Amino acid sequence: MRNSKLFDATSINGMNLANRFVRSATWEGLADKGCVTKKLTEMMVELAMGEVGLIISGYTFVRPEGQSTPGQMAVYDNQFLPGLRDMAAAVHSAGGKIALQLVHGGCNANSSLTGLELVGPSAVRKEGQMACRSAGKKEIKAIVTAFAQAAGRAKEAGLDAIQIHAAHGFLLSQFLSPAFNKRTDEYGGSLENRARFLMEVVKSIREEVGRQYPILVKLNSEDFLEGGLTRDEAIQVSGMLAKGSVDAVELSGGTVASPTNFIPPRPGSLPTPDKEVFYRETAKVFKQKVSIPLILVGGIRSYEVAERLVRDGMTDYISLSRPLICEPGLVKRWREGDRRKSECVSDNACFAPASDGIGVYCVTMAKKRSKAGK
């Protein structure tokens, strides 16, 4: 166990991490009107005490119209700084590191929550009505600025890094994807044009936070949609990000519009090691062609699988979401020698309580414990 590369100390642009485990950004559903709550902070502290090397917060919207879900954190105004500052300090006191994930929901924001128009790369009509309008160039510039200001607030609040959410069919992902982006100006058409918005966000954030502050990006390995972002394009964008001062990329995949078996939280148990690791092939190519560290999420459930991925040079970091909802202390359990597979069965029941305002938790594990206690 002591020789496992999973527990190597590493560094990403000056951010020192105790191991190679990352809590992938997970919607907690615990914010109050965008503000961090005590319960949300307690959840982050529990992950830190569970020895997760880097905690990435749930997706945090950078403009009011960018909210997608209830209980989602916000960072578009200084009013959110006190809660963010308290959360960061609490995680640090527990020995952890935490990054803030920044997002704009785009056409997948929720106008019933915000009361505002949806905006994306191209207009979307549903049942003859305008469901999402195309962003104008001035609006794009304003959103770029909003991302930069949000990153500045994250740094001011003491968070250790930021992650730009450019995956899963939210605004930046929509611009990257020809399935959603039908523009004919400099933000549409070629991959370079479709990536322009993301690269402008990266540049603006770097100017805001300085050179010695980690910028991470979450990117789709592919959209799993007809006419969507392809694996080859994802690798090309990763190369652009590496040249554009990004410090690490987290590879995920799918969108809310993808077939059920290819949405980001894919349902279905993973009974054997060969069924694990959703984006293995893209990870292989990434490590061959892109110079910056790779964080790999998706379908990793076994200690042995995680160890092999790192040992074989398939990824630099192991990112987990649902397994850490199920067992916040999973990393600690593995470090202490209990290498049993994660208890997570990938049924996605954990997200229903978040929708109900209770906050995300493992419903299946709770039922199991309840029965055991009877």
ABEGO torsion letter per residue (X at the ends): XAABAAABBBBBGGBBBABABBBBBBBAGABBGGBBBAAAAAAAAAAAAAGBABBBBBBBBABAAABABBGBBBAABAAAAAAAAAAAAAAAAAGBBBBBBBBBAEAABBAAAAGBBBBBABBBBBGGBBABBBBBAAAAAAAAAAAAAAAAAAAAAGBABBBBBABGGBAAAAAABAAABABABAABEBAAAAAAAAAAAAAAAAAAAEAABBBBBBBBABAGBBGBBBAAAAAAAAAAAAAAGBABBBBBBEBAABBAAABABBBEBBABAAABGAAAAAAAAAAAABABBBBBBGGBABAAAAAAAAAAGABABBBBBAAAAABAAAAAAAAAGBABBBABAGAGAAAAAAAAGAEBBBAAAAAAAAAAAX
